[in-house]
Amino acid sequence: MNEQHPDNPALGQAAEGAFRAGFVAIVGRPNVGKSTLLNRLIGQKISIVSSKAQTTRHRVTGILTEAGAQFVFVDTPGFQTHHRNALNRSMNRTVSQVLADVDLVFFVIEAGRFTDDDRKVLSVIPESSSVILVINKVDQLKDKTRLLPFIDQVRQARDFTEIVPLSAEKGRHVDELVKAATPLLPLGTPLYEEDEVTDRSERFLASEFLREKLFRLLGDELPYGIAVEIEKFEVEGNLRRIHAAVIVDKPGHKSMVIGRGGEKLKRISSEARVELEKLFDGKVFLEVWVKVKSGWADDERALKSLGYE
Ligand SMILES: Nc1nc2c(ncn2[C@@H]2O[C@H](COP(=O)(O)OP(=O)(O)OP(=O)(O)O)[C@@H](O)[C@H]2O)c(=O)[nH]1
């Protein structure tokens, strides 16, 4: 019998035993389109670090629940090869731990480009992992006949379980990825309810959204070791009051973040606010300032307080 859950048909199907659910990591060098892909996959269902999620080992960045499967996407902090300090050691450790633990890895590259940095990322994925090669930005490939030889070139580097060319930005063939990935998840009941959101999760999402805007709008000027700390998060009816500090390592970095006449910081916070209002479906009052904490990136304890493990 196919009993339907009153709020979520997907949960009803779990009773049949055919449901699949698992953790998925999306990895790739900077700028290949990982965030765009995640947003495209989960759309408005962006979630969710639920109360349950805090008892798991992973940071959940999004959940996609389909009729027959639930994908729980988890965060892998980017890794850098240039600086060696506590921050990087901690990040590299986290990356390999997370990858060894998830059920499936989406390894994302750009169509027509397979670089040394891509190979470095690939080398961190454990041999035992199931990996889907996601070739993103196929819309940028002018000569489509180049795609097959390119696929042949990349598949020399590893035995991928599946290969899916797509365009995350245009939303093309993203459903193919979901289709290819579903049978690779383990059988099991859903790990999370859909649209589960807690105060804590909103706080986490606020810091993630702000961090994303900093990365995007500072670009090459992004100071090394920048971090976001949510100092206050209050909910009054449909209004959220958020006070956030951007932590930088050196006094000189402060002016880079603030920009001439405060322009940069104003733009960063206003873009983050607009997206948070959409996400929370309510008004957001977001106040952001910049704080200097010298040497924080080298201080393991400070890292812990900022959420790095
Ligand atoms: N043409 C095209 N551009 C894309 C596509 N997907 C992403 N982009 C663009 O590529 C750039 C990087 O995208 P992100 O999603 O930020 O990439 P990322 O891998 O998350 O980058 P990091 O956060 O730096 O690791 C953005 O300018 C996107 O708009 C695509 O399918 N086609």
The ligand as an ORCA input file, in Angstrom:
! r2SCAN-3c Opt
* xyz 0 1
  N      27.950     30.299    -18.624
  C      27.751     29.692    -17.462
  N      28.190     30.259    -16.323
  C      27.980     29.618    -15.154
  C      27.300     28.367    -15.097
  N      27.256     27.975    -13.803
  C      27.879     28.941    -13.095
  N      28.313     29.943    -13.893
  C      29.015     31.169    -13.503
  O      30.286     30.832    -12.984
  C      30.649     31.721    -11.944
  C      31.020     30.944    -10.698
  O      29.873     30.294    -10.185
  P      29.758     29.823     -8.654
  O      28.512     29.040     -8.564
  O      29.957     30.961     -7.751
  O      31.043     28.897     -8.586
  P      31.637     28.119     -7.329
  O      32.251     26.884     -7.878
  O      30.588     27.964     -6.282
  O      32.762     29.097     -6.884
  P      33.520     29.170     -5.447
  O      32.475     29.590     -4.461
  O      34.540     30.218     -5.710
  O      34.116     27.831     -5.175
  C      29.462     32.633    -11.739
  O      29.732     33.841    -12.435
  C      28.316     31.881    -12.368
  O      27.325     32.753    -12.853
  C      26.823     27.798    -16.330
  O      26.219     26.742    -16.392
  N      27.094     28.512    -17.459
*
